[in-house]
Amino acid sequence: MDGMTPDEADEDDSLPLRELHRLAGGACTDCRVGYTAREAVFSVALGFKNAPRCLSCLAMRLGRDREELRDQLIEYVHRRECYLRAWRAAEGMDGQLASRERERPEKLIPPVAHAPGSSDIAEHWNAGDMGCGELVMALRGRMNTLPAGGVIRVTATDPAAPEDIPAWCRLTGHPLLSAEPPHYTIRRRGA
């Protein structure tokens, strides 16, 4: 702040908040899954404002444990007023999104477009209790091995899977053919 006018200092302090508004609602540069507003703040804090990422991809890129990185970033954000203002705004954005999705559960799991028979399914994959970041990264890799129009049947027991898998399908454009937790049937786009 040395050599800055008070107006310039205020403008500099709002940089994380301005970046949050610019990045909100985007998709991770690596996995293409939508990131939360709080993850956008993490990306800015880590210098990834031009290539924002979800927390799982940030941790993977930096070779860090996801939970440890999250805890350190939260601590960092809470020690800096400019980041704390952005963080509080991000909490509000994430809360509004979550409440809108709870109000409209039909948006989470679209109606079944086609109930595939077992002969339509090219691959069965038991993802077990893989969490969000790990699950969608592995799912992305498996989808890439299928031909356009190929169908995969996923079994995912993670408690967040009923929200994560439909959200991932919406973001990537792969049609979710059925969702009967813990079973999800997805068609690779392009057919």
Sequence and secondary structure as in RCSB ss.txt:
>XXXX:A:sequence
MDGMTPDEADEDDSLPLRELHRLAGGACTDCRVGYTAREAVFSVALGFKNAPRCLSCLAMRLGRDREELRDQLIE
YVHRRECYLRAWRAAEGMDGQLASRERERPEKLIPPVAHAPGSSDIAEHWNAGDMGCGELVMALRGRMNTLPAGG
VIRVTATDPAAPEDIPAWCRLTGHPLLSAEPPHYTIRRRGA
>XXXX:A:secstr
 TT  HHHHHHHHTHHHHHHHHHTT B TTT  B  HHHHHHHHHTT TTS   HHHHHHHHT  HHHHHHHHHH
HHHH HHHHHHHHHHHHHHHHHHHHHHH GGGTS   S    GGGEEEEEEEET  HHHHHHHHHHHHHHS TT 
EEEEEE  TTHHHHHHHHHHHHT  EEEEETTEEEEE S  
